[in-house]
């Protein structure tokens, strides 16, 4: 059972509750989505693109209001919230301007007939199951490309983000989207199966935990439907000995790790430092972590807000405590803060064994974990030891060599001298337990299309 409520992460107080969708209402919801699909897909790609462009304007115009909503719902500081909404604007604008060309027929030079091409047709209704850590961005990177294609969407957002998810739908409808083409559902988890069993629903996309991905992927497979999975990560950041400024690298990576209170799938969770600069890096990291400003989401001086929920905060603290019991060194932080809301102090950990829990399983919270390795080869080996494979980074003064190292890392996205990067014009996705499929750019645009071959020849 899912309980939809706005619980202010800064105070711990429940401010609004919402009634979940009843199971007997689901057929009508799907009927509306299917009716909308038959209408929406008949619009030209250019007409659909105009709606996306209008939506981009709508998000931009309401950015302050939208930022305040998620500052309450899941504790995102105002500056980070505004950055997220700008990313949403960029995504809708990218698909409005660049998307149509990628949906043009792909001509084939095939023998035996004068006409051969592939048309990128829509499929129908899609189900989205999305998490709370980026309440608008996660919706946008699934919704924008698929609405441009001509699909319609049923969206189950996380139960702690009921206000932002409703606002997202409202922006789309005001932009001129066909009624029913995007529906925000307060859907109980156990009712996902009922939606997936309907023939008119053609696929599902999940961003979230491995457990959620497995559950929906099983339903998709059972019903022979396409799925895209964007799941967790245990992302490595390799710091080589030639970085120009070790202290700056430590401060940068700490800031990246604590972005969104460490609740980011692509966050650098394993900081792998070669032994030549390890001590200097750890000393600088201590200062950076100790001076990190924790505060309310609406405080302009806040660098890190509360975690999304009491359970999220408590789980992070407990896992840090267990790591210490297992032999890790906690240099600073990692404690609940004595104040209302779901706050904790950011942590710095070293001496975590390569086979320990924090090394093998994603920690969704503000813990900078630094590992010492002998050399570059050992760093690459440890980076590739994970069962995940989302985003990774290499930090070095020699960009060309950084590219050589990047080529040896097994992940869906590898960056040199930056991390935690997502843009409207870059594809997003992972391998292994981090999921499959791609979102954003043309790769995300074609995930849920019927690549229909059309071929014609003349009768003699």
Helices and strands as residue ranges (DSSP letters): E 4-7, E 14-18, G 23-25, H 26-40, H 45-61, H 63-73, H 78-94, I 95-99, H 100-102, E 106-107, E 115-121, E 125-129, H 137-149, E 152-156, H 162-174, E 182-185, G 189-191, H 192-197, E 201-207, H 210-222, E 226-230, E 235-239, H 246-258, G 259-262, E 268-274, H 275-290, H 310-325, E 329-332, E 347-350, H 357-360, E 367-373, H 376-383, E 391-395, H 399-406, E 413-416, G 432-434, E 435-436, H 441-445, E 450-456
